[in-house]
């Protein structure tokens, strides 16, 4: 399914295999993980609009996936 879905908030699917282990290959995104970003923002925290923007981006990506 992921190979058929494209959205600006989803990583691009490149391929997958099952043997010898299950592997899913996606595009490489620079900048690290969201978790690492949030940990690095401590103790200052984020402006309110930043996490709301993240939540909206994630919700839009999930909406796209669920519609397919």
Secondary structure, 3 states (H helix, E strand, C coil): CCCCCCCCCCCCEEEEECCCCCEEEECCCCCCCHHHHHHHCCCCCCCHHHHHHHHHHHHHHHHHHHHC
